[in-house]
């Protein structure tokens, strides 16, 4: 079973990642761009994914992985209720979100 500390540690093992307060959550940034937030109370995380990746992850675990409400979900923000998910799935999703955020930041530079 995955817990919030596992997810936090996984985020912080990625290169150049920093942790910041984000409302009642913690945000994880690479080059000042958020790629993940963790809600320690709800045992969930939000990740910024491509439309295709969001669709794939949501299809794999309906009810445990789903688009965020409204415009956020349409932009790729995806909620993962991680306590019942396999570590490999969570790690893959985190890495995709990190890589996507990093690639966008590099293109803008």
C-alpha positions in Angstrom: 0.0 0.0 0.0 1.3 3.5 -0.9 1.1 6.3 1.6 1.7 10.1 1.2 5.3 9.9 2.5 6.1 7.4 -0.3 4.7 9.7 -2.9 6.5 12.7 -1.4 9.8 10.8 -1.3 9.3 9.7 -4.9 8.8 13.3 -6.0 11.8 14.5 -4.2 14.1 11.9 -5.8 13.6 13.5 -9.2 16.2 16.0 -10.3 15.8 19.7 -9.3 12.4 19.1 -7.5 11.4 21.4 -4.6 8.5 21.2 -2.2 6.3 24.2 -1.5 3.0 24.8 0.4 0.0 24.9 -1.9 -3.2 25.8 0.0 -3.9 22.7 2.2 -1.5 20.6 0.1 2.1 20.3 -0.8 3.2 21.2 -4.4 6.3 19.7 -6.1 7.9 21.9 -8.7 10.7 21.5 -11.3 12.2 24.7 -12.5 9.4 26.6 -10.7 6.6 24.7 -12.6 4.2 22.5 -10.5 4.0 18.9 -11.8 2.3 17.4 -8.7 0.4 18.2 -5.6 -0.2 15.9 -2.7 -3.2 16.0 -0.3 -1.9 14.2 2.8 -5.3 14.0 4.4 -7.2 12.6 1.4 -4.4 10.3 0.3 -4.5 11.7 -3.2 -2.3 13.5 -5.6 -2.9 15.7 -8.7 -0.7 15.3 -11.7 -0.5 17.3 -14.9 -0.7 14.8 -17.8 -1.2 14.9 -21.5 -4.8 14.3 -22.7 -3.8 10.8 -23.9 -2.0 9.9 -20.7 -4.9 11.1 -18.6 -7.3 9.0 -20.6 -5.1 5.9 -20.3 -4.6 6.2 -16.5 -8.3 6.9 -16.0 -9.3 3.8 -17.9 -6.9 1.7 -15.9 -8.4 2.5 -12.5 -11.8 4.2 -12.9 -13.0 5.7 -9.6 -9.4 5.9 -8.3 -7.9 8.0 -11.1 -10.0 10.7 -12.7 -9.8 14.2 -14.2 -9.9 17.1 -11.8 -13.1 19.2 -11.9 -13.8 21.7 -14.6 -11.1 23.4 -16.6 -8.3 21.9 -14.6 -9.3 18.4 -15.7 -9.5 19.6 -19.3 -6.0 20.9 -19.0 -4.7 17.4 -18.0 -4.8 17.7 -14.2 -5.6 14.2 -13.0 -6.5 13.0 -9.5 -4.9 9.8 -8.2 -6.3 8.2 -5.0 -3.0 6.4 -4.5 -3.6 4.3 -1.4 -5.1 1.5 -3.5 -2.9 1.8 -6.6 0.2 -0.2 -7.5 3.5 1.6 -6.8 4.6 1.1 -10.4 1.5 2.9 -11.8 2.0 5.8 -9.4 5.7 6.0 -10.2 5.1 6.0 -14.0 2.4 8.7 -13.7 4.7 10.9 -11.6 7.5 10.5 -14.0 5.3 11.4 -17.0 4.0 14.5 -15.2 7.6 15.5 -14.3 8.9 14.9 -17.8 6.0 16.8 -19.4 6.6 19.8 -17.1 10.3 19.8 -17.6 10.0 19.6 -21.4 7.5 22.5 -21.5 9.8 24.6 -19.4 12.8 23.9 -21.6 10.9 24.7 -24.7 10.0 28.1 -23.2 13.6 29.0 -22.4 
